[in-house]
Amino acid sequence: MESDLREYGTAKGKINTLDANESENDENNNGVAVDPLQVQLQENQQVMKQVVEGLAQVINDGKNNNGVLLMISSVQCKDMSLTTLWDPGANMSLITHKTAKRLGLSGQDITLSVTKVGNVTEHVQSKEYVIPLTDLGGKIWTIKAYGMEEVTAEVARVDMSRVEQLFKGINKNDIQRPTGQVDILIGTDCCILMPNKEEQIGNLQLMRNQFGYCIRGSHPLLEVPKLSNHGIVRIY
């Protein structure tokens, strides 16, 4: 049985703060009366600035904490096991050119518009690959993915033996994570394949899809290295 997903096809917030101290000082120095409403507005702006700076400090204070597990699992493709990142924040699926070559995929030449952090957009030459993925039931899901030299940072080893006891009916083999280079990233253009939550313990979730289980989130029993470059590229 085979399904072809090739034809099936974030909110950003920003707080702006204005520093009106300079204009206020200029008016006082010139002997001009200050409007009470303007003074109140300036005070409110200063309070908001302090709140924003305080939030930033709280975020920065958490830098020494453990990282967060992303949804990583192994997926079969042409008798090969691919280290797969399931990314609901990506609107397009990606594969490394190296992996595509291993699979014997030729691909079609295309030009991608890539938007990076900082809203910087550039055009890059790539290839569109058609990839047959085989699920645990033997069904083949045909998806398309776009070639990149690197999808994200390498997956570090994480000892999962301490958390298998948290979920009922799960053993270490069920949630074993591959390590090393990520071969393929699957985004919401293949949302029917995205893992769904089966169970949750605190901030740790057991996820499952047609290809098996994976884990995401964090837990005191887990020591997770932080990724440095995940999510630096989004393609629109």
N, CA and C of each residue as an Amber inpcrd file, in Angstrom:
protein
   708
   0.8400000  -1.1920000   0.0000000   0.0000000   0.0000000   0.0000000
   0.8760000   1.2440000   0.0000000   0.4420000   2.2810000  -0.7390000
   1.2970000   3.4450000  -0.8760000   0.4670000   4.7200000  -0.8520000
   1.0000000   5.7380000  -0.1940000   0.3730000   7.0530000  -0.1660000
   1.3570000   8.0790000  -0.6920000   0.8640000   8.9580000  -1.5670000
   1.7060000   9.9910000  -2.1560000   1.3250000  11.3390000  -1.5550000
   2.2550000  11.9430000  -0.8230000   1.9830000  13.2200000  -0.1600000
   2.5820000  14.4000000  -0.9120000   3.0610000  14.1780000  -2.1010000
   3.7820000  15.2450000  -2.7940000   2.8830000  16.4040000  -3.2050000
   1.6020000  16.1480000  -3.4480000   0.7240000  17.1950000  -3.9500000
  -0.0300000  17.9280000  -2.8510000   0.1830000  17.5330000  -1.6190000
  -0.4860000  18.2140000  -0.5100000   0.4640000  19.2800000   0.0570000
  -0.0520000  20.1020000  -0.2690000   0.8460000  21.1440000   0.1890000
   1.5930000  20.7350000   1.4350000   4.8320000  31.8390000  11.2540000
   4.6480000  31.5190000  12.6420000   4.3940000  32.8430000  13.3210000
   3.6730000  32.5980000  14.2630000   3.3370000  33.9490000  14.6950000
   4.5200000  34.6040000  15.3730000   4.7610000  35.8420000  15.0560000
   5.9020000  36.5290000  15.6480000   5.4130000  37.7090000  16.4750000
   5.9850000  37.8990000  17.6450000   5.6160000  39.0140000  18.5010000
   6.8110000  39.8990000  18.7510000   6.5540000  41.1880000  18.8760000
   7.6540000  42.1090000  19.1190000   7.1470000  43.2480000  19.9850000
   7.9040000  43.6120000  21.0080000   7.5610000  44.7280000  21.8750000
   8.5350000  45.8530000  21.6080000   8.0020000  47.0070000  21.2190000
   8.8460000  48.1680000  20.9820000   8.7720000  49.0970000  22.1790000
   9.9130000  49.5280000  22.6940000   9.9360000  50.4730000  23.8090000
  10.6180000  51.7490000  23.3630000  10.0610000  52.8790000  23.7960000
  10.5970000  54.1770000  23.4240000  11.1890000  54.8440000  24.6480000
  12.3940000  55.3560000  24.5370000  13.0560000  56.0420000  25.6360000
  12.8730000  57.5400000  25.4460000  12.0130000  58.1370000  26.2910000
  11.6870000  59.5520000  26.1310000  12.4530000  60.4280000  27.0990000
  13.4410000  59.8870000  27.8050000  14.1770000  60.6770000  28.7880000
  14.8450000  61.8880000  28.1610000  15.4010000  61.6790000  26.9760000
  16.1570000  62.7510000  26.3490000  15.2720000  63.9420000  26.0350000
  14.0440000  63.6780000  25.4560000  13.1540000  64.7800000  25.1220000
  12.6580000  65.4830000  26.3720000  12.4210000  64.7090000  27.4600000
  11.9510000  65.2940000  28.7030000  13.0080000  66.2230000  29.2830000
  14.2650000  65.7860000  29.2670000  15.3410000  66.6050000  29.7990000
  15.5080000  67.8880000  29.0070000  15.3360000  67.7940000  27.6930000
  15.4690000  68.9810000  26.8600000  14.4230000  70.0130000  27.2200000
  13.1710000  69.5650000  27.4530000  12.1050000  70.4880000  27.7870000
  12.3720000  71.1480000  29.1270000  12.8290000  70.3570000  30.1280000
  13.1110000  70.9000000  31.4450000  14.2340000  71.9240000  31.3810000
  15.2560000  71.6360000  30.5810000  16.3910000  72.5450000  30.4810000
  16.0030000  73.8620000  29.8410000  14.9790000  73.8320000  28.9810000
  14.5440000  75.0440000  28.3070000  13.4760000  75.7870000  29.0860000
  13.1260000  75.2720000  30.2620000  12.1380000  75.9410000  31.0800000
  10.7150000  75.7800000  30.5930000  10.4550000  74.7860000  29.7620000
   9.1160000  74.5660000  29.2210000   8.3650000  73.6080000  30.1250000
   7.1170000  73.9250000  30.4590000   6.3150000  73.0700000  31.3230000
   6.0640000  71.7320000  30.6410000   6.0840000  70.6860000  31.4470000
   5.8810000  69.3360000  30.9180000   4.4360000  68.9230000  31.1270000
   3.8120000  68.4120000  30.0860000   2.4360000  67.9340000  30.1610000
   2.3740000  66.7270000  31.0910000   1.4980000  66.7300000  32.1290000
   1.3980000  65.5830000  33.0490000   1.0980000  64.2730000  32.3350000
   0.2760000  64.3430000  31.2810000  -0.0390000  63.1180000  30.5400000
   1.2090000  62.5720000  29.8490000   2.0380000  63.5020000  29.3570000
   3.2680000  63.0750000  28.7060000   4.2160000  62.4300000  29.7080000
   4.2670000  63.0090000  30.9250000   5.1090000  62.4400000  31.9750000
   4.6580000  61.0330000  32.3140000   3.3240000  60.8480000  32.4410000
   2.7880000  59.5270000  32.7570000   3.1110000  58.5260000  31.6600000
   2.9980000  58.9860000  30.4120000   3.3110000  58.1110000  29.2830000
   4.7650000  57.6700000  29.3320000   5.6470000  58.6260000  29.6400000
   7.0660000  58.3010000  29.7220000   7.3500000  57.3180000  30.8470000
   6.6690000  57.5040000  31.9810000   6.8520000  56.5860000  33.1010000
   6.3800000  55.1850000  32.7370000   5.2350000  55.1160000  32.0400000
   4.7170000  53.8120000  31.6130000   5.6900000  53.1170000  30.6690000
   6.2940000  53.9080000  29.7970000   7.2540000  53.3350000  28.8580000
   8.4750000  52.7890000  29.5870000   8.9090000  53.5140000  30.6250000
  10.0500000  53.0510000  31.4040000   9.7290000  51.7590000  32.1470000
   8.5000000  51.6780000  32.6790000   8.0820000  50.4540000  33.3660000
   8.0710000  49.2840000  32.3960000   7.5230000  49.5180000  31.1910000
   7.4820000  48.4570000  30.1920000   8.8920000  48.0200000  29.8090000
   9.7910000  48.9920000  29.6960000  11.1730000  48.6590000  29.3590000
  11.8000000  47.7850000  30.4350000  11.5280000  48.1160000  31.6920000
  12.0700000  47.3250000  32.7920000  11.4990000  45.9150000  32.7910000
  10.1970000  45.8050000  32.4570000   9.5650000  44.4840000  32.3940000
  10.2130000  43.6350000  31.3140000  10.3960000  44.2300000  30.1310000
  11.0140000  43.4990000  29.0230000  12.4260000  43.0680000  29.3840000
  13.2010000  43.9950000  29.9970000  14.5600000  43.6440000  30.3990000
  14.5590000  42.5600000  31.4610000  13.5520000  42.5960000  32.3400000
  13.4380000  41.5650000  33.3690000  13.1380000  40.2090000  32.7800000
  12.2600000  40.1730000  31.7630000  11.9470000  38.9120000  31.0950000
  13.1860000  38.3630000  30.4060000  13.9390000  39.2500000  29.7700000
  15.1670000  38.8070000  29.1090000  16.1320000  38.2150000  30.1230000
  16.2040000  38.8210000  31.3120000  17.1090000  38.3200000  32.3390000
  16.6810000  36.9400000  32.8060000  15.3530000  36.7380000  32.9510000
  14.8510000  35.4250000  33.3640000  15.2260000  34.3690000  32.3380000
  15.0720000  34.7080000  31.0570000  15.4290000  33.7600000  30.0020000
  16.9160000  33.4540000  30.0420000  17.7270000  34.4820000  30.1860000
  19.1750000  34.2840000  30.2090000  19.6170000  33.4690000  31.4120000
  18.9060000  33.6260000  32.5440000  19.2780000  32.8830000  33.7430000
  19.1110000  31.3830000  33.5570000  18.3210000  30.9700000  32.5490000
  18.0890000  29.5460000  32.3430000  19.0680000  28.8980000  31.3950000
  20.1260000  29.6230000  31.0320000  21.0550000  29.0820000  30.0390000
  21.8040000  27.8620000  30.5310000  21.9500000  27.6970000  31.8180000
  22.7100000  26.5650000  32.3420000  21.8600000  25.3130000  32.5080000
  20.5530000  25.4320000  32.2340000  19.6870000  24.2710000  32.3550000
  19.9390000  23.3080000  31.2030000  19.4300000  22.0700000  31.3460000
  19.5540000  21.1030000  30.2710000  18.7580000  21.5500000  29.0590000
  19.1320000  20.9980000  27.9150000  18.3980000  21.2920000  26.7040000
  17.0830000  20.5350000  26.6500000  16.4080000  20.6700000  25.5330000
  15.1000000  20.0560000  25.3230000  15.2100000  19.0320000  24.1990000
  14.6110000  17.8700000  24.4050000  14.6030000  16.8370000  23.3700000
  13.6800000  17.2380000  22.2280000  14.1990000  17.1870000  21.0170000
  13.3730000  17.3390000  19.8310000  12.9050000  15.9560000  19.3910000
  11.8900000  15.9420000  18.5290000  11.3360000  14.6570000  18.0760000
  12.2640000  14.0360000  17.0270000  13.0200000  13.0460000  17.4570000
  13.9820000  12.3510000  16.5990000  13.6620000  10.8650000  16.6020000
  13.6620000  10.2510000  15.4240000  13.4760000   8.7990000  15.3430000
  14.1310000   8.2810000  14.0680000  14.1550000   6.9670000  13.9270000
  14.6960000   6.3340000  12.7250000  13.5510000   5.9400000  11.8030000
  13.7230000   6.2130000  10.5080000  12.7020000   5.8940000   9.5090000
  13.3580000   5.1020000   8.3850000  12.6790000   4.0640000   7.9350000
  13.2050000   3.2200000   6.8710000  12.9160000   3.8090000   5.4930000
  13.9390000   3.7890000   4.6460000  13.7970000   4.2490000   3.2660000
  14.7460000   3.4320000   2.4000000  14.2020000   2.6700000   1.4800000
  15.0170000   1.8350000   0.5930000  15.9990000   0.9730000   1.3800000
  15.5180000   0.3160000   2.4010000  16.3290000  -0.5750000   3.2400000
  17.4300000   0.1580000   4.0070000  17.3400000   1.4720000   4.0960000
  18.2740000   2.2510000   4.9000000  17.5180000   2.9120000   6.0460000
  18.2240000   3.1220000   7.1390000  17.6270000   3.7750000   8.3010000
  18.0570000   5.2380000   8.3220000  17.0820000   6.1560000   8.2580000
  17.3690000   7.5800000   8.2170000  17.0980000   8.2190000   9.5750000
  18.0600000   8.9890000  10.0640000  17.8390000   9.7680000  11.2770000
  16.9320000  10.9360000  10.9170000  15.7480000  10.9390000  11.5160000
  14.6840000  11.8530000  11.0940000  14.3020000  12.8140000  12.2050000
  14.2400000  14.0950000  11.8610000  13.7510000  15.1260000  12.7730000
  12.3470000  15.5140000  12.3440000  11.3850000  15.3470000  13.2570000
  10.0040000  15.7540000  13.0090000   9.8470000  17.1810000  13.5330000
   9.6370000  18.1350000  12.6240000   9.6490000  19.5470000  13.0010000
   8.3290000  20.2250000  12.6310000   7.3960000  20.3630000  13.5930000
   6.1230000  21.0320000  13.3030000   6.2800000  22.5260000  13.0610000
   7.4780000  23.0710000  13.3030000   7.7190000  24.4850000  13.0430000
   8.2500000  24.7590000  11.6490000   8.4710000  23.7070000  10.8610000
   8.9650000  23.8690000   9.4890000   7.8150000  23.6650000   8.5150000
   7.7690000  24.4790000   7.4860000   6.6920000  24.3350000   6.5040000
   7.1410000  23.5910000   5.2560000   8.3360000  23.0530000   5.2910000
   8.8620000  22.3260000   4.1510000   9.8220000  21.2500000   4.6450000
   9.8230000  20.1010000   3.9900000  10.7040000  19.0060000   4.3950000
  12.0570000  19.1300000   3.6990000  13.1070000  18.7310000   4.4140000
  14.4780000  18.8750000   3.9260000  15.2290000  17.5540000   4.0350000
  16.2050000  17.3700000   3.1730000  17.0660000  16.1990000   3.2180000
  18.4770000  16.6490000   2.8630000  19.4760000  16.0300000   3.4570000
  20.8430000  16.3960000   3.0950000  21.1760000  15.7960000   1.7270000
  21.9780000  16.5180000   0.9660000  22.3960000  16.0080000  -0.3470000
  23.1570000  14.6900000  -0.1910000  23.9050000  14.5750000   0.8880000
  24.6670000  13.3540000   1.1420000  23.7350000  12.1580000   1.2890000
  22.6430000  12.3380000   2.0260000  21.6790000  11.2510000   2.2120000
  20.9870000  10.9150000   0.9020000  20.6190000  11.9420000   0.1400000
  19.9690000  11.7110000  -1.1490000  20.8750000  10.9050000  -2.0750000
  22.1620000  11.1940000  -2.0300000  23.1160000  10.4430000  -2.8550000
  23.1970000   9.0000000  -2.4050000  23.2180000   8.7630000  -1.0720000
  23.2360000   7.3950000  -0.5400000  22.0290000   6.6050000  -1.0070000
  20.8920000   7.2900000  -1.1220000  19.6530000   6.6260000  -1.5230000
  19.5420000   6.4700000  -3.0370000  20.4830000   7.0410000  -3.7710000
  20.4460000   6.9450000  -5.2250000  19.4090000   7.8460000  -5.8600000
  19.0840000   8.9600000  -5.1980000  18.0870000   9.8920000  -5.7180000
  18.7610000  10.9330000  -6.5980000  18.1810000  11.2130000  -7.7550000
  18.7670000  12.2010000  -8.6660000  18.2530000  13.6050000  -8.3640000
  16.9660000  13.7660000  -8.2360000  16.4010000  15.0640000  -7.8950000
  16.2500000  15.9840000  -9.0870000  15.4600000  17.0450000  -8.8820000
  15.2080000  18.0450000  -9.9170000  15.7420000  19.3910000  -9.4500000
  16.4680000  20.0890000 -10.3220000  17.0480000  21.3790000  -9.9640000
  15.9600000  22.4260000  -9.7240000  16.0960000  23.1680000  -8.6180000
  15.1540000  24.2360000  -8.2930000  15.9160000  25.3740000  -7.6070000
  15.2400000  26.5230000  -7.4670000  15.7670000  27.6550000  -6.7100000
  14.8650000  27.8960000  -5.5140000  15.4520000  27.9480000  -4.3240000
  14.6940000  28.1650000  -3.0960000  14.9310000  29.5710000  -2.5670000
  13.8780000  30.1480000  -1.9890000  14.0000000  31.4090000  -1.2690000
  14.1030000  31.0800000   0.2100000  15.2630000  31.3350000   0.7970000
  15.5350000  30.9460000   2.1780000  15.5490000  32.1820000   3.0670000
  14.7190000  32.1720000   4.1160000  14.6750000  33.2640000   5.0800000
  15.3300000  32.8080000   6.3710000  16.3650000  33.5270000   6.7960000
  17.1040000  33.1780000   8.0020000  16.6900000  34.0860000   9.1500000
  17.2040000  33.7690000  10.3340000  16.9670000  34.6070000  11.4910000
  17.4550000  36.0220000  11.1910000  16.6510000  37.0150000  11.5830000
  16.9560000  38.3950000  11.2450000  16.2110000  38.8370000  10.0040000
  15.3300000  37.9510000   9.4950000  14.5070000  38.2420000   8.3280000
  15.3540000  38.5360000   7.0870000  16.4800000  37.8420000   6.9940000
  17.3610000  37.9750000   5.8340000  17.0220000  36.8740000   4.8360000
  16.6990000  37.2680000   3.6200000  16.2900000  36.3100000   2.5940000
  17.3570000  36.2130000   1.5080000  17.6310000  34.9930000   1.0970000
  18.5580000  34.7840000  -0.0060000  18.0540000  33.6380000  -0.8660000
  18.4870000  33.6110000  -2.1060000  18.0910000  32.5630000  -3.0390000
  19.2360000  31.5610000  -3.1760000  18.8970000  30.2920000  -3.0810000
  19.9110000  29.2450000  -3.1700000  19.4720000  28.1850000  -4.1740000
  20.4480000  27.6130000  -4.8430000  20.1750000  26.5260000  -5.7680000
  20.0910000  25.2130000  -4.9910000  19.0870000  24.4120000  -5.2960000
  18.9050000  23.1550000  -4.5800000  18.3100000  22.1180000  -5.5250000
  17.8810000  21.0320000  -4.9390000  17.2070000  19.9780000  -5.6920000
  15.9630000  19.5270000  -4.9390000  14.9550000  19.1590000  -5.6920000
  13.7420000  18.5820000  -5.1110000  13.8000000  17.0670000  -5.3000000
  13.7210000  16.3510000  -4.1780000  13.8220000  14.8940000  -4.2080000
  12.4800000  14.2540000  -3.8680000  12.2100000  13.1320000  -4.4910000
  11.0360000  12.3150000  -4.1660000  11.5230000  11.1250000  -3.3460000
  10.9490000  10.9610000  -2.1420000  11.4940000  10.0090000  -1.1690000
  10.4170000   9.0350000  -0.7060000  10.6430000   7.7320000  -0.8650000
   9.6850000   6.7290000  -0.3780000  10.0420000   6.2720000   1.0410000
   9.1790000   6.5580000   1.9920000   9.3980000   6.1570000   3.3830000
   8.4890000   4.9860000   3.7250000   9.0290000   3.9920000   4.4140000
   8.2570000   2.7970000   4.7640000   7.9400000   2.8030000   6.2520000
   6.6400000   2.7310000   6.5940000   6.2590000   2.7530000   8.0070000
   6.3240000   1.3490000   8.6080000   5.9590000   1.2330000   9.8860000
   6.0810000  -0.0460000  10.5900000   5.1520000  -1.1140000  10.0320000
   4.0930000  -0.6930000   9.3650000   3.1630000  -1.6510000   8.7740000
   3.5070000  -2.0290000   7.3520000   4.6170000  -1.5070000   6.8270000
   5.0260000  -1.8210000   5.4640000   4.4550000  -0.8910000   4.4160000
   3.6580000   0.0900000   4.8290000   3.0820000   1.0370000   3.8840000
   4.1300000   2.0640000   3.4760000   4.1240000   2.4220000   2.1900000
   5.0840000   3.3890000   1.6690000   4.4210000   4.7600000   1.5390000
   5.0710000   5.7510000   2.1210000   4.6180000   7.1350000   2.0350000
   5.6180000   7.9030000   1.1730000   5.1480000   8.4200000   0.0390000
   6.0230000   9.1460000  -0.8720000   5.9250000  10.6400000  -0.5940000
   7.0500000  11.2360000  -0.2120000   7.0720000  12.6620000   0.0910000
   8.1060000  13.3500000  -0.7900000   8.0500000  14.6740000  -0.8240000
   9.1110000  15.4230000  -1.4920000   9.8620000  16.2390000  -0.4410000
  11.1630000  16.3680000  -0.6370000  11.9970000  17.1330000   0.2840000
  13.0660000  17.8520000  -0.5210000  13.5710000  18.9300000   0.0450000
  14.5220000  19.7850000  -0.6600000  15.9200000  19.6320000  -0.0740000
  16.8900000  19.5890000  -0.9520000  18.2530000  19.2890000  -0.5480000
  18.9590000  20.4440000   0.1370000  19.6630000  20.1350000   1.2270000
  20.4960000  21.0880000   1.9580000  21.8010000  20.3830000   2.3120000
  22.8660000  21.1430000   2.4760000  24.1250000  20.5390000   2.8980000
  24.0170000  19.9930000   4.3200000  23.2770000  20.7030000   5.1760000
  23.0990000  20.2910000   6.5650000  21.7220000  20.7330000   7.0210000
  21.0090000  19.8480000   7.7200000  19.6630000  20.1630000   8.1910000
  19.7140000  20.8730000   9.5320000  20.4560000  20.3290000  10.4820000
  20.5750000  20.9160000  11.8110000  21.8160000  20.3530000  12.4900000
  22.0170000  20.7140000  13.7440000  23.1710000  20.1980000  14.4780000
  23.0640000  18.6850000  14.6370000  24.2020000  18.0340000  14.8310000
  24.1930000  16.5890000  15.0280000  23.4620000  16.2260000  16.3160000
  22.8570000  15.0460000  16.3100000  22.1140000  14.5640000  17.4710000
  23.0850000  13.9000000  18.4400000  23.1610000  14.4260000  19.6400000
  24.0420000  13.8560000  20.6610000  23.3640000  12.6690000  21.3440000
  24.1640000  11.8150000  21.9390000  23.6210000  10.6560000  22.6460000
  22.9500000  11.1060000  23.9380000  21.7540000  10.5720000  24.1780000
  21.0090000  10.8400000  25.4120000  20.6050000   9.5060000  26.0260000
  20.9250000   9.3020000  27.2880000  20.5790000   8.0660000  27.9870000
  19.0900000   8.0760000  28.3130000  18.3200000   7.2160000  27.6210000
  16.8730000   7.1730000  27.7960000  16.4360000   6.1340000  28.8220000
  17.3760000   5.3620000  29.3640000  17.0100000   4.2550000  30.2580000
  16.3280000   4.7380000  31.5320000  16.6010000   5.9730000  31.9240000
  16.0460000   6.4690000  33.1820000  14.6110000   6.9680000  33.0440000
  14.1410000   7.1350000  31.8140000  12.7770000   7.6490000  31.6390000
  11.8100000   6.6120000  31.0780000  12.3310000   5.4610000  30.6460000
  11.4210000   4.4580000  30.0850000  10.3880000   4.0050000  31.1060000
  10.7570000   4.0310000  32.3850000   9.8450000   3.6140000  33.4400000
   8.6890000   4.5930000  33.6330000   8.8060000   5.7820000  33.0830000
   7.7650000   6.7930000  33.2700000   6.5260000   6.5050000  32.4330000
   6.6950000   5.7730000  31.3350000   5.5860000   5.5320000  30.4150000
   5.2040000   4.0590000  30.4120000   3.9190000   3.7950000  30.4670000
   3.4140000   2.4310000  30.5530000   3.6260000   1.6770000  29.2390000
   4.0810000   0.4350000  29.3540000   4.2110000  -0.4310000  28.1920000
   5.3210000  -0.0510000  27.2330000   6.2500000   0.7860000  27.6880000
   7.3360000   1.2500000  26.8240000   8.6700000   0.7260000  27.3420000
   9.5050000   0.2150000  26.4200000  10.8590000  -0.1700000  26.8170000
  11.8760000   0.7270000  26.1200000  13.1280000   0.5710000  26.4830000
  14.1710000   1.4610000  25.9670000  14.2850000   1.3980000  24.4520000
  14.0600000   0.2170000  23.8790000  14.1670000   0.0850000  22.4300000
  13.1000000   0.9000000  21.7010000  11.9300000   1.0350000  22.3300000
  10.8460000   1.7920000  21.7000000  11.2030000   3.2660000  21.5370000
  11.9560000   3.7970000  22.4870000  12.2500000   5.2320000  22.4800000
  13.7320000   5.5220000  22.2420000  14.4550000   4.5180000  21.7650000
  15.8780000   4.7080000  21.4770000  16.0610000   5.7520000  20.3820000
  16.9390000   6.7020000  20.6040000  17.1630000   7.7780000  19.6520000
  18.4470000   7.5460000  18.8600000  18.4020000   7.7490000  17.5330000
  19.6360000   7.6800000  16.7470000  20.5260000   8.8750000  17.0820000
  21.7870000   8.7720000  16.7520000  22.7330000   9.8610000  17.0070000
  23.4520000  10.2360000  15.7150000  24.1580000  11.3510000  15.7580000
  24.9110000  11.7840000  14.5940000  24.1310000  12.7560000  13.7280000
  24.5000000  12.8050000  12.4610000  23.9020000  13.7630000  11.5390000
  22.4360000  13.4370000  11.2630000  21.6040000  14.4670000  11.2250000
  20.2040000  14.3110000  10.8410000  20.1390000  14.1780000   9.3250000
  19.5110000  13.1040000   8.8570000  19.4220000  12.8520000   7.4180000
  18.2850000  13.6140000   6.7650000  17.1540000  13.6750000   7.4620000
  15.9620000  14.2630000   6.8680000  15.1400000  14.9780000   7.9310000
  14.6040000  16.1190000   7.5640000  13.6710000  16.8630000   8.4110000
  12.3110000  16.8120000   7.7480000  11.3030000  16.3960000   8.4890000
   9.9490000  16.3280000   7.9460000   9.1040000  17.4020000   8.6160000
   8.5470000  18.2880000   7.8020000   7.7770000  19.4220000   8.2940000
   6.2830000  19.2340000   8.1250000   5.5540000  20.3280000   8.3090000
   4.0950000  20.2600000   8.2830000   3.5240000  20.1450000   6.8740000
   4.3700000  20.1780000   5.8490000   3.8720000  19.8350000   4.5250000
   3.4940000  18.3590000   4.4740000   3.9560000  17.5970000   5.4630000
   3.5730000  16.1870000   5.6270000   2.9160000  16.0150000   6.9950000
   1.9540000  16.8820000   7.3040000   1.3930000  16.9040000   8.6650000
   0.6920000  15.6010000   9.0350000   0.2460000  14.8340000   8.0570000
  -0.4030000  13.5570000   8.3510000   0.5790000  12.5680000   8.9780000
   1.8690000  12.8230000   8.8060000   2.8940000  11.9420000   9.3690000
   3.4160000  12.4240000  10.7180000   3.0310000  13.6200000  11.1440000
   3.5580000  14.1790000  12.3930000   3.1680000  13.3230000  13.5980000
   4.1150000  13.0680000  14.5100000   3.7920000  12.3020000  15.7190000
   2.7510000  13.0230000  16.5730000   1.8930000  12.2360000  17.2050000
   0.8720000  12.7490000  18.1170000   1.1980000  12.3390000  19.5500000
   0.7200000  13.1300000  20.4860000   1.0080000  12.8510000  21.8930000
   0.2260000  11.6350000  22.3760000   0.9500000  10.6800000  22.9620000
   0.3410000   9.4970000  23.5510000   0.2010000   9.6460000  25.0650000
   1.2190000  10.2430000  25.6890000   1.2390000  10.3530000  27.1450000
   2.1660000  11.5040000  27.5290000   1.9170000  12.0910000  28.6970000
   2.7410000  13.2090000  29.1430000   3.0460000  13.1010000  30.6280000
   4.3240000  13.2990000  30.9580000   4.7810000  13.3450000  32.3460000
   5.5080000  14.6720000  32.5330000   4.8780000  15.6160000  33.2180000
   5.4820000  16.9340000  33.3630000   5.6790000  17.5820000  32.0110000
   6.9200000  17.9510000  31.7020000   7.2250000  18.5840000  30.4220000
   7.7870000  17.5930000  29.4010000   7.6310000  16.2970000  29.6770000
   8.1230000  15.2490000  28.7820000   6.9390000  14.5390000  28.1410000
   6.9710000  14.4210000  26.8180000   5.8580000  13.8130000  26.0890000
   6.3180000  12.5920000  25.2990000   5.5050000  11.5440000  25.3640000
   5.6860000  10.3650000  24.5230000   4.8610000  10.5720000  23.2610000
   5.5230000  10.5670000  22.1070000   4.8740000  10.8210000  20.8250000
   4.8750000   9.5420000  19.9790000   3.9090000   9.4660000  19.0670000
   3.8320000   8.2680000  18.2170000   3.2250000   8.6200000  16.8650000
   3.7670000   7.9830000  15.8250000   3.1680000   8.0770000  14.4940000
   3.3050000   6.7400000  13.7840000   3.1370000   6.7430000  12.4710000
   3.1830000   5.4950000  11.7020000   4.5510000   4.8130000  11.7540000
   5.5720000   5.5440000  12.1790000   6.9370000   5.0220000  12.1540000
   7.4460000   4.6430000  13.5400000   6.5900000   4.7790000  14.5460000
   6.9890000   4.3730000  15.8860000   6.9090000   5.5040000  16.8960000
   7.6300000   5.3160000  18.0040000   7.6130000   6.2800000  19.1070000
   8.7960000   7.2370000  19.0170000   8.6170000   8.3920000  19.6460000
   9.7300000   9.2980000  19.9110000   9.3650000  10.1290000  21.1390000
  10.3430000  10.8150000  21.6720000  10.1640000  11.5970000  22.8950000
  10.4960000  13.0550000  22.6110000   9.7300000  13.9620000  23.2280000
  10.1040000  15.3730000  23.1490000   9.8770000  16.0540000  24.4950000
  10.6230000  17.1320000  24.7260000  10.4770000  17.8840000  25.9660000
  11.6820000  17.7250000  26.8720000  11.4500000  17.8980000  28.1620000
  12.5380000  17.8240000  29.1370000  12.0440000  17.1790000  30.4190000
  12.9990000  16.6630000  31.2110000  12.6720000  16.0070000  32.4840000
  13.9370000  16.0020000  33.3430000  13.7870000  16.1240000  34.6590000
  14.9690000  16.1130000  35.5360000  15.8340000  14.8680000  35.4000000
  15.2610000  13.7430000  34.9640000  16.0340000  12.5170000  34.8140000
  16.8840000  12.4990000  33.5410000  16.6590000  13.4640000  32.6560000
  17.3690000  13.4960000  31.3810000  18.4600000  14.5590000  31.3840000
  19.6010000  14.2110000  30.8220000  20.6650000  15.1750000  30.5900000
  20.7730000  15.3820000  29.0840000  20.2900000  16.5220000  28.6340000
  20.1850000  16.7870000  27.2060000  21.0870000  17.9540000  26.8190000
  22.0550000  17.7260000  25.9190000  22.8810000  18.8450000  25.4340000
  22.0200000  19.8220000  24.6440000  22.4310000  21.0830000  24.6580000
  21.6920000  22.0950000  23.9100000  22.1730000  22.1480000  22.4730000
  21.2030000  22.2560000  21.5420000  21.5540000  22.4270000  20.1370000
  21.8350000  23.8950000  19.8790000  22.8260000  24.1520000  19.0480000
  23.2140000  25.5370000  18.8120000  22.6260000  26.1310000  17.5500000
  22.3140000  25.3010000  16.5490000  21.8940000  25.9070000  15.2920000
  20.5930000  25.3430000  14.7560000  19.8070000  24.6830000  15.5980000
  18.5290000  24.1900000  15.1120000  17.6050000  25.3570000  14.8190000
  16.9450000  25.2950000  13.6950000  15.9500000  26.3030000  13.3970000
  16.5040000  27.6180000  12.8720000  17.7610000  27.6580000  12.4220000
  18.2880000  28.9260000  11.9450000  17.8240000  29.2210000  10.5260000
  17.2340000  28.2460000   9.8650000  16.7740000  28.4640000   8.4990000
  15.3280000  28.0320000   8.3740000  14.5220000  28.8880000   7.7600000
  13.1530000  28.5270000   7.4240000  12.9440000  28.8510000   5.9490000
  12.2720000  27.9740000   5.2460000  12.0620000  28.1610000   3.8160000
  10.5990000  28.4720000   3.5640000  10.3310000  29.5310000   2.7940000
   8.9570000  29.9650000   2.5330000   8.6590000  29.9280000   1.0490000
